[in-house]
Amino acid sequence: MITFDNTYVQLPSEFFARVDPDKAPAPKLIKLNTALANELGLDAEWLASPDGIAVLSGAAVAIGSEPLAMAYAGHQFGGWSPQLGDGRAHLLGEIVAPDGIRRDIQLKGSGATPFSRNGDGKAALGPVLREYIVSEFMAAAGVPTTRALAAVSTGERVQRETGMPGAVLTRIAQSHVRVGTFQYFFARKQSENLQILADYVIDRHYPEARNSENPTLTMLSAVMERQAKLIAKWMCLGFIHGVMNTDNVQIAGETIDYGPCAFMDGFHPNTVFSSIDQNGRYAWVNQPNIGVWNISRLAEALLPILHGDEDTAVKLAEGAVEGFSDIFNDALNAGIAAKLGINVDSAFMQTTFKVMTDHSCDFTLFFAELTRIAAGGSDDAFVDLFVSQDAAHRWLEAWRVVFDPALLGGMTAANPVFIPRNHRVEEVISSAIAGDFMSFEKLISVLETPFVEQPENSEYERPPTADQVVHQTFCGT
């Protein structure tokens, strides 16, 4: 059983629509995250039972669950959408884990809601497995993220480009409140609900703000800081979110909504994978600029409750947003310096990115092989990443001047050996659609310890061959 302790459902009715998930006709457990279940104080044995699987698929509603679809708006690729909301997700309720942190349990792909906008509300198997794999890797890599508790097949087919097996992901998050949730009430000039939402977020996520002179402003600054540091962590892994719309920016500071996300192989700052990002708005290098833009939209939405005087509210909001760049740059510089095993040296780091770009060096292998060199290994595998061996040797010569052996431990902790390479994820999805989940289980197992050398799994380190390269990723809707 699950012991629910629900609070969002106690907010005014404008915040959500009460709606039960669709009843999956023949649910079957694909994967239960037993370690996460134990961490959350949930009964893993019950979750894996027929009754538990029924709840995880939407086929049954658990005692104490009060399913709802959350209302929110958002800017999508810069364009304003006044009403979005959970179009294929159901918040089952909340739990308080043994660590004292309140978390949402949400089903994703569990059927249509009043916010579905003519969609079917379902999820295909591929996107469910992608989110499971990538979100769990991010957690293992130390990146704040929503988590995957379970993946369940529904026994039905959903229509995308072709008919695909249906599935549901059970997602765990500190909450599902987004920038777009605030925008929803701001656009409707519902200042009272805006204040109720701000108070809710402060009490749930930023209680330290309650005693400040201006709790809403303190909350805004704290959200800004978490987002700046989060995006720096993404970039240090070569991660591209792919759809950084304001409805995909979570107020608690976790990575959320893994749609057309991907990790770079060959490095180039303008890398884009998402098939819907035609102009590179969310390219790797653009992510901090979009982060500032998104936080600016949050600040804009908070203006009616930041201060009674509009001009003063604007100045307060601008002051909070201005802090983003410094926090992000400090976090990114510290992160890249750790990956290189050096003290912060902006000029050398810029030179490094230029060399990596010029030679299209594999992002993950560049730093993984460098870590092996720092630990006393050979230069050979690192040099092979370059088009020109002379260029590689020149860069290594310059690196050895600034490298600090005392920072080797930090390098090891900052440079994963394994990532969810795009071609591996696609292989897993193809096999799963054909009914074989062995490669899914194997990849999950490898990624549980991404910083640990696993000689027996060395093939998972390798970049794709020319015919394996993934050029585009796709949204699951």
C-alpha positions, 0 to 999 in steps of 0.5 A: 500500500501507499500512505498518501499525504496530499496537499495540492488537492486542497488548493482552490479548484482552479489549480487542477481538474479531478480526473482518474487515469484511464484503466489500462486493459492488460498492465504488465510490469516492465521495471520496478525501481526497487532501490528508489521504492525502498528509499521512499519507504514504499513497499516494493513487494506490494508495488510489484504485486497485481494490485500494485501494478494496477495502480502503477498503470492507472487500472486501479486507484489506490486508497488515499489517492486523489488523482488530478491533472494540474493546470498550467500555461507556458511559453513553448519555443517562445510562443505563448500558450495560455492553457496547457496543463497535464494532458497525459499525466495524473498526479496520484498524490503525495508521500512524505519519505523517511528523509522528511521530503514530500514528493509527488507520485505521478503517472505519465501516459495514463490517459486523457484529461481536460487539458489534453488538447485533442491528444490521446493522453497516452505514452508509447513504450519508447519515450517511457523507457527513454525517460526511465533510463535518462532520469535514473542516469541523471540521479546517479550522476548527481544531477537534481532530477525527477525519478522513475519509480516504475515502467508498465506496459498497458496492453494496448497500442497507441497511434503515433507515426505507426501503432506502438505499444502503450506504456505508463511511467510512474514519476517521482518529483519534489513537486510538479509546480512549474514556471508555467503554473505561475504564468497560468494565474498571472495571465488570468489576472488572478493575483489571489491564486498567484499568492496562494501558489507562492505561499504553497511553494514557499512552505513546501520547497523554500521554507527559509524564505518565510522569515525574510522581508519579502518571501516571494522575492526570496523564493524567486532568487532561490528558484533562479539559483537552483536553475542556474546551477542545474543548467551548469550540471547539464552542460558539464555532462554534454546534456541537451534538454531539448525542450526548455519551455517554461512549462518544463521548468520545475520550481523545485529545481529538478530536471523534468520532462525528458522528451527529445533530450540527448547527450552529445557525442562529438562536441560542438556548442551548437549541437541540437537533437530535437526534431522540433527545435528547427532554429537551435533555440535550445542548443547546448550553448544556448541553455543558460540564455534560455534559463535566464529567459525562463526565470524572467518569465517567472519574475514577470508572473510574480510582479503583482505579488512582489510589491504593491508599487509596480515600478518597485516590483519591476526593479526587485524582479530585475535585481533577482534575475540579474544574479543568474549569469554570475551564479551560472558562470561560477558553477560552470567554471567550477564544473569544467575545472573539476573535469580538467583537474585544474583550478579555474582558468577561463582562458584555458577552458575556452581554448579547450572547448575550441580544440574540442570543437575543431576536432569534434572530440567525443565529449564524454571520452575526452574527459574520461580518457583525460582522467585515465591519463591523470591517473597514470595511464597512456596518452594513446586513447586520448590522442586518437580522439583528435583529427590531428595527433600533433594538436592532441599532443600540443593540448596535452602539453599545455594541460600538464602545465595547469593540471594539479594532481591533488585534484584527481579525485575531483576529476574522477567524480566529475567525469562519467565513464558511461552515459546513456548514449543516444544510439544505445537508448535507441537500440534498447527501445527497438529491442523492447518494441520487439518484446526483448527487454534484456538490453534495457535491463543491461543499460540500466545496470551499467548506468547505476555506477556511471563513474566506475570503471567496468572493463566487462562493459567497455563496449558501452563507453564507445561512441556510435559508428557512422551508421549508428549516429542519432541525428534527431530525437523526438517528443513522445506526444 
